[in-house]
């Protein structure tokens, strides 16, 4: 996953808050985690999705991983009270090597990062490893981000992700037009099989 560092990272963090707010909100509402759930946020960026989840998990816990030290600083600043109370924990890391034990999470959320997972196959396998049986992953991604990063149109990308997630033990993989960015985003939901 590419990282945003230095001044470019700081600017990107500010832009992401504005550009991703609707997608983050939509993804959190779709995930609808149990109030006591352990949720993983993959590619938390400036931490908006982490903050939205922490509000909805009074007895739960939010963990997050992002490769950018700038995003880690921004997300830590945004979520400082929840971190201080032990409800949020953020780490630097990669989707291809998630720094968590097997079956650690009840759900996972990623917004505008799934198209960056490299290598994609290995990253999906890692997500499957850290999710408990029956856990759900929700992703919302802008169409332009999919095209720019993968070179695929949305339909081809949806078929590719469905096949890859199924190969790694996910079932009920669905895609649809998200409301974010006036319908120019795609939502994905996949459920980890029951083993």
Helices and strands as residue ranges (DSSP letters): H 6-31, E 38-42, H 48-56, E 61-66, H 69-78, H 80-84, E 88-92, E 105-111, G 114-116, H 120-130, E 131-142, H 143-150, H 154-167, E 170-178, H 180-183, E 185-192
